[in-house]
Amino acid sequence: MRSSDVPLQGLFAFDGETFHFVLQETPDFDHVEWFESIGLPSHGPGYDALLRGKVIADIDRDRVVIGFYGAPYLSNRRYRRVVEAFEIDEAKAVEKRLDEAYC
């Protein structure tokens, strides 16, 4: 984890083997807006096929939630990519499959 007391947070997506992520101090983008800005499908079957998620700093519980949509779990390889990109302390990481209501 970086030296700051506030963990990195933001959005991520896997388009096949290509990993995309954006860091956010505040929830400026949702996946639809972000995908439109980087040229990924922002609706329909193409959007639904993308494994996507968010990293959320839960300061009150001193943990970092790695939430995701589009898969029952993150593979070890994909989990590692997210942990490295967001510099997550794995001792504080919690994985969670998110419901579509929280997109």
N, C-alpha and C positions, 0 to 999 in steps of 0.2 A: 504494500500500500504506500502511497506517496506520503510525504511528510505532513501535509495538511491534516487537520482534524476532521475535515469534511470529505467523505468518500466521493469518488467520481460517480456520476449517474448519467443516464441518457437512454437512447434507443439503440437496438441492434437488429440485424436481419441477416439471414443466409439465403442467398439466391443461388441454389445449387451449392457449389463449393466456394463461391465468392462471399466473403464476410464484409459487411458494411456496419459502421457504427458512427454515432454522433454523440458527443458529450454535451450535457446540458446542466447549467446551474439551476434553472427553473424549467418547468415543462413547456418550453416554447413551441415545440413541434409535437404533433401526434404522428403516428405512422403514415397516415394518408398524406398529410402536408409534406413530410420528410421525403416519402417515396416520390411524390411529384417533383420535388426539387432535385432528386438524384436520378430520375428516369426509370424508376421501378414501377410496376403496376400499382395503382392506388385504389383499385376496386375490381370486382369480378373474380373469376377463377384464377387469374394470374396472381392477384393479391392473396387470395385464400391459400394458394400453394406455397407461399413464402413462409418459412419459419422465421418468426419475428418475436421480439421481446423488449423488455426494458429492465434497466438496472435502477433500483430505487434505494436511496440512502434512508434507512429508518433510524434516525438519530436517537429517538426516544428509547428504542430497544437495543441500540448499539449493534445493529446488524445491517447487512446489505442484501436486499432481495433481488435475486435473478429470476425475473418472471418471464414467461414465454407463452406464445400461442402457436398452434399449428403442429404440435408433436406431443406425444405423451411424456417425453423426457428429452433432455439434451444429451447427445452422445458425449463421451469423454473428450473427444477432439474438439467439439464445438464448445463445450463447457470451458475448456482450457483457453480457447480463443477469446471468449468473453472475459474470463478472469484476468487474462493478460492485458487486454485492451483497456479495461476499466480499473486495472491495478487493484483488484479486490483481495483483501486479506481473507483467505479461505476459512479461517477460524470463525469469521463473522458472516460467512455466506450462507444464504438460505435459498434453495431452489423452489420455485412454485409455478405450477401450470396455472395460467390465468384464464379466466372466463372471458368470452367475447364482450361481455358487458363492461369490461374495464379497458377496452381498446382506447 
